C-alpha cells in the first residue's frame, strides 16, 4: 500500500535527520512510535524502518525506548541473540 502525505518543504527539511531523506525518516519515526506503543513487533518495526536489526536496536537504546512485550518475547529475543553471536 502506498500513502501520500504532503508536508511543507521547510518542515520536511527540519524533520529529516542524520542525512536521511524525509521519506526514510518518517518510516523510521513510525516504526519507533508503533513499536514503543506495542502496536507492532520488533521484526515489523525493523522492516518498517528500513534499517538492519542491530541499527534499529541501537536507536531504541539511544532514544531510551523500552521494549514492550511478554516473557515469551524476551525469550525469543534471547534465542535470536544467541543464534547471531
Secondary structure per residue as TSV (DSSP state, phi and psi in degrees):
chain	resnum	aa	ss	phi	psi
A	1	X	-	360.0	135.4
A	2	X	-	-108.9	138.1
A	3	X	-	-126.5	134.3
A	4	X	-	-106.5	130.5
A	5	X	-	-126.6	133.4
A	6	X	-	-98.5	124.2
A	7	X	-	-126.8	131.8
A	8	X	-	-55.3	140.3
A	9	X	H	-56.2	-44.3
A	10	X	H	-60.4	-41.5
A	11	X	H	-68.0	-38.9
A	12	X	H	-59.4	-40.6
A	13	X	H	-67.4	-35.5
A	14	X	H	-69.1	-35.4
A	15	X	H	-77.0	-32.1
A	16	X	-	-69.2	129.0
A	17	X	-	-125.0	154.6
A	18	X	T	51.4	39.3
A	19	X	T	75.5	6.9
A	20	X	-	-82.1	150.3
A	21	X	-	-70.8	160.1
A	22	X	H	-60.6	-35.8
A	23	X	H	-63.2	-46.6
A	24	X	H	-65.4	-39.3
A	25	X	H	-65.4	-42.1
A	26	X	H	-64.0	-40.0
A	27	X	H	-64.0	-42.0
A	28	X	H	-63.8	-45.6
A	29	X	H	-61.2	-41.4
A	30	X	H	-63.4	-42.0
A	31	X	H	-61.1	-46.0
A	32	X	H	-63.8	-44.5
A	33	X	H	-61.5	-52.5
A	34	X	H	-68.4	-34.8
A	35	X	H	-67.4	-45.5
A	36	X	H	-59.4	-33.4
A	37	X	T	-88.2	0.9
A	38	X	T	76.1	18.1
A	39	X	S	-85.3	-22.8
A	40	X	S	-135.8	155.9
A	41	X	-	-75.1	168.2
A	42	X	H	-59.9	-44.0
A	43	X	H	-60.1	-42.8
A	44	X	H	-68.9	-36.4
A	45	X	H	-64.4	-42.7
A	46	X	H	-60.8	-45.7
A	47	X	H	-60.8	-46.0
A	48	X	H	-65.1	-36.6
A	49	X	H	-70.0	-26.8
A	50	X	T	80.7	6.3
A	51	X	S	-99.6	168.8
A	52	X	-	-81.6	156.4
A	53	X	H	-55.5	-46.2
A	54	X	H	-60.3	-36.8
A	55	X	H	-66.2	-42.6
A	56	X	H	-65.6	-43.3
A	57	X	H	-64.3	-34.0
A	58	X	H	-63.4	-40.2
A	59	X	H	-67.2	-36.8
A	60	X	H	-58.0	-44.3
A	61	X	H	-67.2	-44.1
A	62	X	H	-60.0	-42.0
A	63	X	T	-89.1	3.7
A	64	X	T	54.3	46.2
A	65	X	-	-93.5	117.2
A	66	X	-	-78.1	150.5
A	67	X	-	-82.0	117.5
A	68	X	-	-75.5	154.7
A	69	X	-	148.8	174.2
A	70	X	-	-97.3	171.4
A	71	X	H	-57.9	-32.2
A	72	X	H	-64.4	-39.9
A	73	X	H	-61.8	-42.7
A	74	X	H	-62.1	-42.6
A	75	X	H	-62.1	-42.0
A	76	X	H	-62.7	-41.6
A	77	X	H	-63.8	-41.2
A	78	X	H	-65.4	-40.5
A	79	X	H	-61.9	-41.9
A	80	X	H	-61.3	-45.7
A	81	X	H	-62.1	-41.1
A	82	X	H	-64.1	-37.8
A	83	X	H	-74.8	-13.8
A	84	X	T	-114.0	22.9
A	85	X	-	-75.7	360.0
